[in-house]
Amino acid sequence: PDAILFETGAETVTYSDFSARLGTLRAAFADLGVAADQVVGLANTNQIDTFAAIFALWALGASPLVLDFRSPLSEIHERATRAGASSV
């Protein structure tokens, strides 16, 4: 659990840290009503949180749609709409 899973210049994340993030995000998505077979858009600026969100959505049976946060907001919403995302 204390072994390093991710290491960036600014952050070190252990397996237990990542598991906690995944659990927190899974609960947050469930509280928002995310359920199986939904597509959820992700436009995060933190790659580690993006990975955790992907796993959290998979745990709920939902499908993540990774979007480029640097894109104009209109483009993000257009891609999410085309993919049938229930939320971004």
PyMOL commands that set and color helices and strands:
alter all, ss='L'
color gray80, all
select helices_A, chain A and resi 15-31+47-59+73-82
alter helices_A, ss='H'
color red, helices_A
select strands_A, chain A and resi 4-7+12-14+39-42+63-66+85-87
alter strands_A, ss='S'
color yellow, strands_A
deselect
rebuild
show_as cartoon
